[in-house]
Amino acid sequence: MNIHEIINVVGAKVLSGDHLADNQVMKAFASDLMSDVLTLDSENILLITGLNNLQTIRTAEIADIRAILFVRNKKPSSEMRALANKENIILMTTEKSLFYTSGLLFGAGLNPIY
């Protein structure tokens, strides 16, 4: 599934890295625990989270995650957006909850990691 499709499914807005919207993601992982994110061993992951701080971007960078979808209308700071741009990570937000967003994307065919 490409980022454009994700945006359409959950009604997301791109906050940073809109030039990456053609990228593909193969699986998604929903978590607010960045320690769980660091255990992932997969490529082309969409991280769905409500954790809105710089550590989220740093964790994505370490885990080689290039797409983050913030839920509950969380908006990353300018510092977070700058780091995401530097690391070629697209940042999006949706007003929907973590549970609802995950369900919509699963229903649209995006697979979970496990």
PATOR-354836 format. One record per residue: residue in three letters; x, y, z negated of N, C-alpha, C, O, CB in turn. Coordinates in steps of 0.02 Angstrom, whole numbers, plus 32768, in hexadecimal, padded with zeros to 4 digits. Glycine has a CB too. Layout:
N
AlaXYZXYZXYZXYZXYZ;...
This chain:
114
Met802B7FC68000800080008000802D803E8000805D80417FDA7FCF80007FC3;Asn801D806E802A804780AA802A802A80DE7FF97FF280D87FE2804D80C78071;Ile805181107FEC803F81437FBB7FFF81687FD07FD681797FA6807881757FB1;His7FF8817580107FBB819680297F7C816E80147F4B818B7FFF7FBD819E8076;Glu7F80812D801A7F47810380077F3981077FBC7F00810B7FA77F5380BA801B;Ile7F6E81077F957F67810E7F4C7F4581507F3B7F1781527F117FAB81097F29;Ile7F5B81857F5B7F3D81C77F507EF281C67F5E7ECB81E07F377F6081FC7F7C;Asn7EE081A67F957E9981A37FA87E7181787F787E39818B7F657E9281877FEE;Val7E8C81407F637E6781127F377E5881317EF47E2081297EDA7E8F80D27F2E;Val7E8881547ED77E7E816E7E937E7381B97E907E6D81D67E5A7EBA815D7E68;Gly7E7081D97ECA7E6582217ECB7E9F82477EAC7E9482787E887E2582337EA8;Ala7EDB82317EB97F17824F7E9B7F2C828E7EBF7F1B82997EF97F50821D7E9A;Lys7F5282B67E9C7F7282F17EB97FBD82E87EB37FD682D27E7F7F5B83337E95;Val7FE182F77EE8802A82F37EE7804583327EC78033836A7EDA804782EA7F30;Leu806F832A7E95808C83627E7180D5836F7E8480EF83A67E79808783567E27;Ser80F5833C7E9F813B83427EB1814C83097EE1813682D07ED8816983407E72;Gly817483187F14818B82E57F42815982D27F77815682987F8C819E82A97F1C;Asp813183027F8E80FD82F27FC0811B82D6800080F882B4802680D4832F7FCF;His815A82E4800E817B82C880498184827C80458197825C807681BE82EA8054;Leu8177825F800A817F82178000813D81F28005813A81B67FF6819F820A7FBC;Ala81088214801980C581F7801980BB81BF804C8089819B80488092822C8026;Asp80E981B6807A80E5817E80A98105813E808D80FE810880AB8106819080EB;Asn8127814480558148810A8037811680D4802380DC80E380128172811F7FFB;Gln812D809680248104805D8011811380487FC9814C804D7FB2811080228041;Val80DF80327FA780E980107F6680C97FCB7F6D80947FC37F8C80C980387F2B;Met80EA7F9A7F5180D27F557F5880AC7F3E7F1A807F7F147F1E810D7F267F64;Lys80BE7F5A7EE080A07F467EA1809B7F837E7380BC7FB67E7D80C97F0D7E7F;Ala80707F7B7E4080687FB17E0F80717F967DC980677F5B7DBB80237FD27E16;Phe80857FC37D9D808D7FB37D5680717FEE7D2F808580277D3A80D77FA47D43;Ala80447FE07D00802680147CD7803F800E7C9080367FDA7C707FD880107CDA;Ser805E80437C77807880417C33808980877C1B809C80B37C4180B580147C30;Asp808380907BD9809D80CB7BB980DC80BB7B9280FB80E77B74806780EA7B8B;Leu80EF807C7B92812C80667B6F8165805F7BA1816880307BC8812080227B4B;Met8192808E7B9E81C9808E7BCE81F880537BC2821B803F7BF181F080D07BCA;Ser81FB80387B8782247FFD7B7B82097FC27BA482307F987BBB82267FEB7B30;Asp81C77FBD7BAD81AB7F897BD781BC7F947C2081C97F657C45815E7F867BCF;Val81BD7FD27C3581CF7FE37C7B82167FCD7C8A82247FB67CC181C6802F7C88;Leu82427FD57C5A82887FC37C6582937F787C6C82C97F647C8282B27FDD7C2C;Thr82627F4F7C5B82697F077C6382567EEF7CA8825F7EB47CB8823F7EE47C2F;Leu823B7F1A7CD282227F067D14825B7EF67D43828F7F177D4481F77F3D7D32;Asp82507EC37D6B82817EAF7D9D825D7EA77DE082527E707DF882A67E6C7D89;Ser824B7EDF7DFD82267EDF7E3C82367F1F7E6182527F4E7E4581D97ED97E2F;Glu82257F207EA182317F5B7ECB81EF7F787EE381BB7F567EE2825E7F497F07;Asn81F17FB67EF881B67FD87F13817B7FD87EE381447FC47EF481A17FB87F55;Ile81887FF07EA681577FF07E70813880357E6A815980687E7181777FDA7E2E;Leu80F780367E5C80D480727E4580CD806D7DFA80B2803C7DE1808E807A7E68;Leu80E6809E7DD680DD80A27D8E80A080CD7D80809C81077D95811C80BF7D6B;Ile807080B17D5C803480D57D48803B80E07CFD804280B17CD77FF280AD7D5A;Thr8039811F7CE88046812E7CA18023816E7C8B801281997CB3809181337C95;Gly801A81727C4A800281B07C2C803881D37C04802D82077BE67FC681A27BFF;Leu807481B57C0480AC81D27BDF80CB820A7C0880E981FE7C3D80E1819D7BCD;Asn80C382467BF180D782817C17811282A47BF6810A82D77BD5809B82B17C1E;Asn814D82877BFF818A82A87BE681C582967C1381C0826B7C3F819882957B9C;Leu81FC82B67C07823882AC7C30825082647C2F826D824C7C60826F82DA7C19;Gln824482417BF8825A81FB7BF3823881D07C288255819E7C3E824B81E07BAD;Thr81FB81E17C3C81D881BB7C7081FF81BE7CB18207818B7CD3819181D67C7A;Ile821781F87CC3823D82007D01828081DC7CFB829681BA7D2A8248824B7D12;Arg82A181E37CC382E281C17CB882DA81757CBB830481537CD8830081D57C74;Thr82A5815C7C9E829881147CA0828C80FC7CE782A680C97CFC825C81027C73;Ala826481227D0C825781107D52829881107D7A82A280E47DA4822481427D71;Glu82C281407D6D830381437D8F832C81047D81834780E77DB0832A81827D79;Ile833080F07D43835680B47D30833880757D4F835C80497D65835A80AE7CE4;Ala82F580717D4F82D280367D6882C980377DB382A9800A7DCF828F802F7D46;Asp82E380697DD582DD80707E1D829480747E34828180557E66830180367E40;Ile826C80997E0F822680A57E20822280E87E43823C811A7E2981F780A37DDF;Arg820280EA7E7D820081277EA581BB81477EAA81B181767ED0821881177EEA;Ala818B812D7E828147814A7E83812981457E3D8126810F7E20811A81267EB7;Ile8113817E7E2380F381807DE180AF81A17DE880A981D77E06812081A67DAD;Leu807D81817DCC8039819C7DCB802681A97D82801E817A7D5B8006816C7DED;Phe801F81E87D71800A81FB7D2E7FBE81FA7D2B7F9C82117D58802582417D1A;Val7FA381DF7CF47F5B81DB7CEC7F4482107CBA7F6C82337C9B7F4681947CD4;Arg7F0282157CB27EE382447C837EF8828C7C917EFE82B57C637EF582317C3B;Asn7F03829B7CD17F1382DE7CE87F5382FB7CC97F5983387CC17EDA830C7CDA;Lys7F8282CF7CB87FC282E67C9D7FEA83077CD47FEB82F07D0D7FEA82AB7C7E;Lys800A833E7CC3803183637CF48079836A7CDB808583857CA5801283AA7D01;Pro80A983517D0180EF83547CEC8109839C7CEB80F283C77D11811A832A7D1A;Ser813883A87CBF815783EA7CB9818283F97CF7818F83CD7D20818283EE7C79;Ser819784377CFC81C2844A7D34820584257D30822284147D6481CE84977D34;Glu821D84187CF5825B83F37CEC825283AB7D05827F838F7D25827183F37CA2;Met8219838D7CF6820B83497D0E820683487D598220831A7D7A81CA832F7CEE;Arg81E383797D7681DC837C7DBF821F83857DE1822D83677E1581AC83B57DD3;Ala824A83AE7DC4828C83BA7DE182B6837A7DE182D7836A7E1382B183F27DBB;Leu82B583557DAA82DA83167DA682BD82E37DD782E382C07DF882D982FA7D5E;Ala827B82E07DDC825B82B17E0B827082C27E53827E82957E7A820E82B37E04;Asn827083027E64828683167EA782CE83027EB582DE82E97EEB827F83627EB0;Lys82F8830C7E83833F82FA7E8A834782AE7E96837282997EBC8366830F7E4C;Glu831D82867E758322823E7E7882F4821F7EAD82EE81E17EB1831282207E35;Asn82D282497ED582A482317F09826C82057EED825F81CE7F0582CA820A7F3F;Ile824D821E7EB8821481FD7E9981D682287EA481D782647E95822081F17E4C;Ile81A2820B7EBF8164822F7EC9813B822E7E89813581FA7E69813B82117F04;Leu812082677E7680F7826D7E3A80B082807E4F80A582AE7E76811482A27E09;Met8080825B7E33803982687E41801382697E00802B82517DCD801C82337E72;Thr7FD782867E027FAB82847DC87F6382767DDE7F4E82887E157FAF82C67DA1;Thr7F3E82567DB17EF7824B7DBB7ED482597D797EF182527D437EE982027DD3;Glu7E95826D7D7E7E6E827B7D417E56823A7D207E41823B7CE77E3282A77D52;Lys7E5A82037D437E3F81C47D2B7E6B81A67CF47EA581B87CED7E3881927D65;Ser7E4E81797CCD7E7381577C977EA381247CB37EA081127CEE7E4281367C66;Leu7ECF810C7C8A7EFF80D87C9D7EDA80997CB27EEB807A7CE57F2F80CA7C63;Phe7EA980847C8B7E8380487C9A7E5E804D7CDB7E6180217D057E5380397C61;Tyr7E3A80847CE47E12808D7D207E3E80927D5F7E2F80747D927DE680CC7D1A;Thr7E7480B77D5A7EA380BF7D927EC0807B7DA67EC3806B7DE17EDC80EF7D7E;Ser7ED480547D757EF080127D837EBC7FE67DA57ECC7FC27DD57F087FF07D43;Gly7E7F7FE87D8E7E497FC07DAC7E3B7FD47DF37E317FA97E1E7E0B7FC67D83;Leu7E3980157E007E2E802C7E457E6480147E747E567FFD7EAB7E2A80797E46;Leu7EA2801A7E5F7EDA80067E8A7EDC7FBB7E937EEB7FA37ECA7F1C801F7E6D;Phe7ECD7F957E607ECA7F4C7E667E937F397E967E9C7F0E7EC17EBF7F2B7E21;Gly7E597F597E8F7E217F4B7EBC7E307F5D7F057E137F3F7F337DE67F717EA5;Ala7E5C7F8D7F0E7E6F7FA27F527EA67F767F707EBB7F807FA97E847FEB7F52;Gly7EBF7F467F487EF07F177F637F377F207F4A7F647EFC7F617EF07F1C7FAA;Leu7F437F4F7F1C7F877F577F027F927F237ECA7F6C7F217E9A7F937FA07EE7;Asn7FC57EFB7ED27FD27EC57EA37FF77EDD7E65801F7F0B7E687FFA7E8F7EC6;Pro7FEA7EBD7E2C80117ECA7DF080547EA67DF3805C7E787E1B7FE97EB57DB1;Ile80827EBA7DCA80C27E967DC680B77E517DA880D37E1F7DBF80F67EBE7D9D;Tyr808D7E4E7D7380797E0E7D56803A7E177D3080207DE77D1380B07DF37D27;
